[in-house]
């Protein structure tokens, strides 16, 4: 490597690092824009045959706002409201605070007033929250800017998607057939994660949530969202919610409702997980449950909430890359093109 090439590579590394630092504060929103662009790109290609790319991209951004952003905000409001209701329903008398205080005095010889201590802690927390008003305003501002950035990126990813893909293919030092193989398998992995796991998790959680609504479980909207998230993880799924819900109905003197919920969840929700998921996944790519579990759990730590989607994709992309290397390595090592 001569000095000129080395200098250029150093410049690339420096500007790549600086660019990454610019992306990191809004990484969640950038990933969201990439995800929505991937989902809506086939529609963009079809619309471009009828109307201009600019108008079709604008229409699909509106579709993204109405079909994705607004429902997400509404669900978040319902979930927060249910969570607040759950917290408000906690009765100190149900916790047997007096018995706990007596036991502590027996064991330690010290008189403890738990409720008074909690009240004092609440006052301190309230003071801290009041002092953090600026921080909350900053978070709100960052969120609004991030949403605007995501919609802006989505528009240009849709409008100039063909140019971006052509640029990537032109800069990738691989033969056309190898790139076709690589990008084709990566596309299948993306759709397998989205359709075979995310979509099935939403369907499974919604089906299980109908059982909670029908049997009168408190705050069913909140627990439905929890089940949707849990359903993203194979072998765990919605049982962690509907199982305790069945026990709750038994404990509250509703054995018939408990049996009905158990049968409904085990059969209907079980069918969705055991049969519908493999059918959809096999249509795109065969992803091991181990990839999904590791991808979902690790992705949350690495990428935040968007890691639910991109975690399995990253590991799936690694598998795809290894497969392409195994299939084409000997041919590529023998020639430069």
C-alpha positions as CSV (number, residue, x, y, z in Angstrom):
1,X,0.0,0.0,0.0
2,X,1.5,3.4,-1.0
3,X,1.2,6.6,0.9
4,X,-1.6,8.0,-1.3
5,X,-3.8,5.0,-0.8
6,X,-3.0,5.0,2.9
7,X,-3.9,8.7,3.2
8,X,-7.2,8.1,1.5
9,X,-8.0,5.1,3.7
10,X,-7.2,7.2,6.8
11,X,-9.5,10.0,5.5
12,X,-12.3,7.4,5.0
13,X,-11.8,6.0,8.5
14,X,-11.9,9.5,10.1
15,X,-15.0,10.7,8.2
16,X,-16.7,7.4,8.8
17,X,-16.1,7.7,12.5
18,X,-17.3,11.4,12.6
19,X,-20.4,10.4,10.5
20,X,-21.2,7.6,13.0
21,X,-21.0,10.1,15.8
22,X,-23.6,12.2,14.0
23,X,-25.9,9.2,13.5
24,X,-25.7,7.8,17.1
25,X,-27.9,10.4,18.8
26,X,-30.7,9.5,16.4
27,X,-29.9,5.9,15.7
28,X,-33.4,4.6,16.7
29,X,-35.1,7.0,14.3
30,X,-32.6,6.2,11.5
31,X,-33.3,2.4,12.0
32,X,-37.0,3.1,12.0
33,X,-36.7,5.0,8.7
34,X,-34.7,2.1,7.2
35,X,-37.3,-0.4,8.4
36,X,-40.3,1.5,7.0
37,X,-38.4,2.1,3.7
38,X,-37.8,-1.6,3.3
39,X,-41.5,-2.4,4.0
40,X,-42.8,0.3,1.7
41,X,-40.2,0.1,-1.1
42,X,-42.2,-2.5,-3.2
43,X,-45.2,-0.2,-3.1
44,X,-42.9,2.7,-4.2
45,X,-41.7,0.7,-7.2
46,X,-45.3,-0.1,-8.3
47,X,-46.5,3.5,-7.8
48,X,-43.6,4.9,-9.8
49,X,-45.0,3.2,-12.9
50,X,-48.1,5.4,-12.6
51,X,-47.0,8.6,-10.9
52,X,-43.7,10.5,-10.3
53,X,-41.3,9.2,-7.7
54,X,-41.7,12.4,-5.7
55,X,-45.4,12.1,-5.4
56,X,-45.4,8.4,-4.7
57,X,-42.8,8.9,-2.0
58,X,-44.9,11.7,-0.4
59,X,-48.0,9.5,-0.5
60,X,-46.1,6.6,1.2
61,X,-44.8,8.9,3.9
62,X,-48.4,9.9,4.6
63,X,-49.3,6.2,4.7
64,X,-46.4,5.6,7.2
65,X,-47.7,8.3,9.4
66,X,-51.3,7.1,9.3
67,X,-50.6,3.4,9.3
68,X,-47.6,3.2,11.6
69,X,-46.9,6.3,13.6
70,X,-50.4,7.3,14.7
71,X,-51.4,3.7,15.8
72,X,-48.1,3.4,17.7
73,X,-48.8,6.7,19.5
74,X,-52.4,5.7,20.3
75,X,-51.3,2.3,21.6
76,X,-48.5,3.9,23.7
77,X,-51.1,6.3,25.3
78,X,-53.4,3.3,26.1
79,X,-50.6,1.3,27.6
80,X,-49.3,4.2,29.7
81,X,-52.9,4.9,30.9
82,X,-53.3,1.2,31.9
83,X,-50.0,1.1,33.6
84,X,-50.9,4.2,35.6
85,X,-54.2,2.6,36.5
86,X,-52.4,-0.5,37.7
87,X,-50.2,1.6,39.9
88,X,-53.2,3.5,41.3
89,X,-55.1,0.4,42.1
90,X,-52.4,-0.8,44.6
91,X,-54.0,-0.6,48.0
92,X,-51.5,-0.3,50.9
93,X,-54.0,-2.3,53.1
94,X,-53.7,-5.2,50.7
95,X,-49.9,-5.2,51.2
96,X,-50.4,-5.8,55.0
97,X,-48.2,-2.8,55.8
98,X,-49.1,-3.0,59.5
99,X,-48.1,-6.6,59.8
100,X,-44.8,-5.9,58.1
101,X,-44.1,-3.0,60.4
102,X,-44.8,-5.2,63.5
103,X,-42.5,-7.9,62.2
104,X,-39.7,-5.4,61.6
105,X,-40.1,-4.0,65.1
106,X,-40.1,-7.6,66.5
107,X,-36.9,-8.5,64.7
108,X,-34.9,-5.2,65.0
109,X,-36.5,-3.5,68.0
110,X,-37.0,-0.4,65.9
111,X,-40.3,1.3,65.1
112,X,-40.7,1.8,61.4
113,X,-43.5,3.8,59.6
114,X,-43.3,2.5,56.1
115,X,-46.1,4.7,54.7
116,X,-44.5,7.8,56.2
117,X,-41.1,6.8,54.7
118,X,-42.8,6.2,51.3
119,X,-44.5,9.6,51.5
120,X,-41.2,11.3,52.3
121,X,-39.6,9.5,49.4
122,X,-42.4,10.5,47.1
123,X,-41.9,14.2,48.1
124,X,-38.2,13.9,47.3
125,X,-39.0,12.2,43.9
126,X,-41.5,15.0,43.2
127,X,-38.9,17.6,43.9
128,X,-36.4,15.9,41.7
129,X,-38.9,15.6,38.9
130,X,-39.7,19.3,39.2
131,X,-36.0,20.1,38.9
132,X,-35.8,17.9,35.9
133,X,-38.4,19.8,33.9
134,X,-35.7,21.0,31.5
135,X,-34.5,17.5,30.9
136,X,-38.1,16.3,30.1
137,X,-38.4,19.2,27.7
138,X,-35.1,18.2,26.1
139,X,-36.3,14.6,25.7
140,X,-39.6,15.8,24.1
141,X,-37.7,18.1,21.7
142,X,-35.3,15.3,20.8
143,X,-38.2,12.9,20.1
144,X,-40.0,15.4,17.9
145,X,-36.7,16.1,16.0
146,X,-36.1,12.4,15.7
147,X,-39.5,11.7,14.3
148,X,-39.1,14.5,11.8
149,X,-35.7,13.2,10.8
150,X,-37.1,9.7,10.3
151,X,-39.9,10.9,8.0
152,X,-37.4,13.0,6.1
153,X,-35.1,10.0,5.6
154,X,-38.0,7.8,4.7
155,X,-39.0,10.2,1.9
156,X,-35.5,10.2,0.4
157,X,-35.0,6.5,0.9
158,X,-38.1,5.8,-1.1
159,X,-37.6,8.5,-3.7
160,X,-33.9,7.6,-4.3
161,X,-34.0,4.0,-3.4
162,X,-33.0,2.8,-6.8
163,X,-30.0,5.1,-7.0
164,X,-28.9,4.0,-3.5
165,X,-29.1,0.4,-4.4
166,X,-27.2,1.0,-7.7
167,X,-24.5,2.9,-5.8
168,X,-24.1,0.1,-3.3
169,X,-23.9,-2.5,-6.0
170,X,-21.4,-0.4,-7.9
171,X,-19.1,0.0,-4.8
172,X,-19.3,-3.7,-3.8
173,X,-16.2,-5.5,-5.2
174,X,-18.1,-8.7,-6.1
175,X,-19.4,-10.1,-9.4
176,X,-23.0,-9.4,-10.3
177,X,-24.2,-13.0,-9.7
178,X,-22.6,-13.1,-6.2
179,X,-24.2,-9.8,-5.4
180,X,-27.6,-11.1,-6.6
181,X,-27.2,-14.1,-4.4
182,X,-26.1,-12.1,-1.4
183,X,-28.8,-9.3,-1.6
184,X,-31.5,-11.8,-2.5
185,X,-30.8,-14.0,0.6
186,X,-30.5,-10.9,2.8
187,X,-33.9,-9.7,1.4
188,X,-35.4,-13.1,2.4
189,X,-34.0,-12.9,5.9
190,X,-35.5,-9.4,6.3
191,X,-39.0,-10.6,5.2
192,X,-38.7,-13.8,7.3
193,X,-38.1,-11.7,10.4
194,X,-40.8,-9.1,9.6
195,X,-43.5,-11.4,8.3
196,X,-42.6,-14.7,10.1
197,X,-41.9,-13.3,13.5
198,X,-43.0,-9.7,14.0
199,X,-46.3,-10.0,12.1
200,X,-47.0,-13.4,13.7
201,X,-46.2,-12.0,17.2
202,X,-48.7,-9.1,16.6
203,X,-51.3,-11.6,15.4
204,X,-50.6,-14.0,18.3
205,X,-50.6,-11.2,20.9
206,X,-53.8,-9.8,19.5
207,X,-55.6,-13.2,19.5
208,X,-54.5,-13.8,23.1
209,X,-55.6,-10.2,24.0
210,X,-59.1,-11.0,22.8
211,X,-59.3,-13.7,25.4
212,X,-58.3,-11.3,28.1
213,X,-60.9,-8.8,27.0
214,X,-63.6,-11.5,26.8
215,X,-62.9,-12.9,30.3
216,X,-62.7,-9.5,32.0
217,X,-59.0,-9.4,32.9
218,X,-58.1,-5.9,34.2
219,X,-56.1,-3.6,31.9
220,X,-56.3,-6.0,28.9
221,X,-54.8,-3.5,26.5
222,X,-51.6,-3.2,28.5
223,X,-51.2,-7.0,28.8
224,X,-52.0,-7.4,25.1
225,X,-49.0,-5.2,24.2
226,X,-46.9,-7.2,26.7
227,X,-47.9,-10.4,25.0
228,X,-47.0,-9.1,21.6
229,X,-43.5,-8.2,22.8
230,X,-43.1,-11.6,24.5
231,X,-44.4,-13.4,21.4
232,X,-41.3,-12.1,19.6
233,X,-39.3,-14.6,21.6
234,X,-39.9,-18.2,20.6
235,X,-40.6,-20.8,23.3
236,X,-41.7,-18.1,25.8
237,X,-44.5,-16.3,24.0
238,X,-47.8,-15.1,25.4
239,X,-48.0,-17.8,28.0
240,X,-46.2,-15.7,30.5
241,X,-49.2,-13.4,30.5
242,X,-52.3,-15.6,29.8
243,X,-51.0,-18.4,32.2
244,X,-51.0,-16.1,35.3
245,X,-54.3,-14.6,34.0
246,X,-55.9,-18.1,34.2
247,X,-54.6,-18.4,37.8
248,X,-56.0,-14.9,38.6
249,X,-59.5,-16.0,37.4
250,X,-59.3,-19.1,39.5
251,X,-58.2,-17.0,42.5
252,X,-61.1,-14.5,42.1
253,X,-63.8,-17.2,42.0
254,X,-64.3,-17.5,38.2
255,X,-63.3,-21.1,37.4
256,X,-65.4,-21.4,34.2
257,X,-63.8,-18.2,32.8
258,X,-60.4,-19.5,33.8
259,X,-61.0,-22.8,32.0
260,X,-62.4,-21.1,29.0
261,X,-59.3,-18.7,28.8
262,X,-56.9,-21.7,29.3
263,X,-58.6,-23.7,26.5
264,X,-58.8,-20.7,24.1
265,X,-55.2,-19.7,24.7
266,X,-53.8,-23.2,24.5
267,X,-55.6,-24.1,21.3
268,X,-56.1,-20.9,19.3
269,X,-53.0,-19.1,20.3
270,X,-51.0,-22.3,20.2
271,X,-52.1,-22.9,16.6
272,X,-51.0,-19.5,15.6
273,X,-47.6,-20.1,17.1
274,X,-47.0,-23.7,16.1
275,X,-48.5,-23.7,12.6
276,X,-48.8,-20.2,11.2
277,X,-45.2,-19.1,12.2
278,X,-43.5,-22.0,10.4
279,X,-45.6,-21.6,7.3
280,X,-44.7,-17.9,6.9
281,X,-41.1,-18.3,7.9
282,X,-40.5,-21.2,5.4
283,X,-41.9,-19.0,2.6
284,X,-38.9,-16.7,3.0
285,X,-36.0,-18.2,5.0
286,X,-35.4,-20.9,7.5
287,X,-34.3,-19.1,10.7
288,X,-33.5,-21.1,13.8
289,X,-35.4,-20.1,17.0
290,X,-31.9,-19.7,18.5
291,X,-31.2,-16.9,16.0
292,X,-34.5,-15.2,16.9
293,X,-34.0,-15.5,20.7
294,X,-30.4,-14.2,20.6
295,X,-31.2,-11.5,18.1
296,X,-34.2,-10.2,20.0
297,X,-32.6,-10.2,23.4
298,X,-29.2,-9.0,22.2
299,X,-30.7,-6.5,19.8
300,X,-32.6,-4.7,22.6
301,X,-29.4,-4.1,24.5
302,X,-27.5,-3.1,21.3
303,X,-30.1,-1.0,19.4
304,X,-32.8,-0.3,21.9
305,X,-36.4,-0.9,20.9
306,X,-35.5,-1.2,17.2
307,X,-33.3,-4.2,18.2
308,X,-36.5,-6.3,18.3
309,X,-36.4,-6.1,14.5
310,X,-32.8,-5.6,13.6
311,X,-31.2,-8.0,16.1
312,X,-32.4,-11.2,14.3
313,X,-31.6,-9.5,11.0
314,X,-28.0,-8.9,11.9
315,X,-27.4,-12.5,13.0
316,X,-29.4,-13.7,9.9
317,X,-27.2,-11.5,7.7
318,X,-24.1,-13.1,9.3
319,X,-25.4,-16.6,8.3
320,X,-26.2,-15.4,4.8
321,X,-22.7,-13.9,4.4
322,X,-21.1,-17.2,5.6
323,X,-23.3,-19.1,3.1
324,X,-22.2,-16.8,0.2
325,X,-18.6,-17.1,1.2
326,X,-18.8,-20.9,1.4
327,X,-20.5,-21.0,-2.0
328,X,-18.3,-18.6,-3.9
329,X,-15.0,-18.3,-2.0
330,X,-12.9,-20.6,-4.2
331,X,-14.0,-18.9,-7.4
332,X,-13.4,-15.4,-6.0
333,X,-10.0,-16.2,-4.6
334,X,-8.8,-17.1,-8.0
335,X,-9.7,-14.0,-9.9
336,X,-10.0,-10.2,-9.6
337,X,-12.8,-8.5,-11.4
